[in-house]
């Protein structure tokens, strides 16, 4: 069997528009059978014949065809690759919008995922950051809170009434054991941790976040009393 035929035959395990990561695929299915240089040359030839589509550096998919031609993967199909089976989650404005914190939207979609081999990857409108953790629902809830707090001052047209409700849920769902175990305190700014402490203390939720903060530092974050006043207007 020729190299192109062997590789194309191996690629048959994928559905059209399912993302194929070239390096990972080679290591799992073809290493020892085909030389790596031969493999990548074959991918180039398959792309030229449109038997394979290159959608981003090192990322491919089998073509999905309709009577109008090749149909590229939708943003949702790309997102699903990185978030299914607790492997990732959507962040950024897509998250803020889903939480009803703002009506603003962004052209690009940001994702955290544990599936990447590289630190970041952009595939069409989807920007993926590699974060090597298991995205259980409890972890996702905590990351949602930390992402919102970290970007509080940058969220346009923030709905303060919804934000107040969000802080109540954040305090209720806070699990310090997970916060420490997944080392989330290392992934976020000190001012974000201080903001989280402010919220937890306001709702009388027991926490030990002082351990991760300096008593000598004046962190910038809004006070809950001020936020309640703004929400009343």
N, C-alpha and C positions, 0 to 999 in steps of 0.2 A: 504494500500500500504506500503510495506516495505521501510525502510530508503534508501537503495541503489536504489530501483526503483523510489522513489519519487525524489531523487536528480538527477538521470539520466534523468528522464522525464523533470525536470526543466531545465536541461542543454541543452535540445533539441532546445532552442532558439538560440544556437550558431551553426555556421557553422564549419565543420572540419577545424582544424588549426587556428581558430579564438582564440585569447588569452582570457583566463578566469582568472580573479583575484579572488582568493578564498575568501578573506575577504570581498571584495566589493559585490561579488555574494551572499554570505550568508546574508549580511545586507539588500540587496535589495529584495531577493526572498524567503529566508527560515527562517529568524529570526522569532521566535514565533511559527514556525511549527515543527522545528527539533532542538534538543539541539545542541549547538555548538560542543561539544566534539563528539557527535554522527556523526555530519556532517563531521568532519575531519577524523574520523575513516572510514567513508564510502568512502571518497576520496581515502584513502590508499587502500581499497579493490578494488575500481574501477581501480586504477592504476595497481594493481597486475594482474587483469584480462585483462588489456590493453583496457578497455572500456574508459579509460581516461589516458592522458599522462601528467606527471609532467615535465615541461621544465625548470623551475627555482623555487626557493623557493617561495611558495605561488602563483605560476602561472601554469596554466594547459591549455590543449586544447584537444578537441575530435580528435581521430585519423583520418587522411586522408589515405585511403588505396588504394594501387595499386596492380597489379599482382605480383609486386616484394616485397611487404610488406608495412609497414607504412612509409609514406612520411612526414618528419618533416617540420614545417613552414620554409619558406625561410627567409633570412635576410630582404628582401623587405616586406614580409608579417608582420614581427615583427615591422619594422619601421613604416609601415602604421598605425598600432594600436596607435602609440604615436604621429604621426604628422598630421593625417587627421583632417579636420574641424577646422583648426587653433589652434590645441592643442599642437603643438610642431614643432621642426625643427632640421635638421641635422647640426652638427657643426664638429669641428676637421678637420682631413685630407680629409674626404669626402667632406666637404665644400670647403676647399682650392682647391681641385682638380676640383670640379664643377665650381669654379670661374676661372679656368685655371691659378691659381697662382703658381702651382707646378704640376709635373707629379708624385710625390711621393704619395703612398697610404699606408694605415694602415690596419692591419688585423682586428682591432676592429672599430666599427662605433659608434660615440658619438652622443647622442641626448639630447636636452632639451625638456621637456614636462611638461604639467600641469596636466597630468592624473594620476601620481603616488600618492600613499598614503604615501610611505616612501621617504626618501631623494634621494636614488639612488637604481638602480636595474640593474643587468646584466643578459641578456637573450641570451645565446649562444654568438654570436660575437657583440651583441648590448649592449652598456652601456648607461643607461638612467639616467639623472639628473632631479630631480623635480624642476621646476621653475614655480611658480603659477601666470602666466600672460596669457593674450589672445594673441596668436601669429598672429596678423594681418599682412598683407603683409608689411605695413609700419614699424611695430616693427621688423619683420624678417630682413628687410633691414638694420635697425640700429644695430641689434645684429650681423649680418654678419660682419659689419664694425668693431664693437668693438672686436669681437672674433679674427679677423685678426690682428688688431692693438695690442691686448694684447699678442698675440703669435708670433708677427713679428720676433723676434730673434730666435725662435725655428722652424720656417717653413723651411724645407730643400729644397734646389734647388729653391729658390724663383725667379720667373720671374719678374724682376724689371720693365720692360716695361709694363707688364700687371698690376703690382701693382700701377704704376702711373695712369693708366687709371681707376683703381679701386678707387683711392683716389678722382678723379674728380667726379665719380658717387656718392661716399659717401657724398661729400660736397653738391652736388645737391639735394640729397634725405634727408639731415639732417633736422629733425623737432624737434626743441628744446622743444616744448610743450610735445611731447611724451617722450622725454629723461627724462624730469622732472617728468611727471605724472607716468610713470612706474618705476621711481627711478632707472634707469639704472646706474646712477652715483654711486649708492651704491654697485652695483654688480661687478664693475671693478676697477682695481688698479688706483691709482692717476696718475701713469706714462702713463697709457692708455688714461685717460682723457686729459692729457697734450699733448699726441700725436695727439688726435682728434682735440684739439684746434689748434695745429700747422697746421694741414691740412685745417681746416676751415678758419683760418686767411690767409693762403697762397692763397686760392681761393676767399678771400674777402667775405666769408659767415658769416653774422652777428651771433654772439653767446655770451653767458654770462658764459662760462665755467670757467672763472677766479674765480667765486664764489665758485667752488668746489675744488680749488687748493690753495696752500700756496705760497705766494710770496717769502718766505724764503727758500723754498725747491728747490733743483736742481734735477729735474726729468730726468731719462734716457729715451730718445727716439730719433730717427733719425730726422734730419732736412730735409725739402723738397728739398732745393737746393742740398744737398748731394745726395739725392735719384735720382734726375734728372740727376746728373753727372754720377752716377753708371748706370742708365738706358741707357745712350748714348753710353756706352762702348760696 
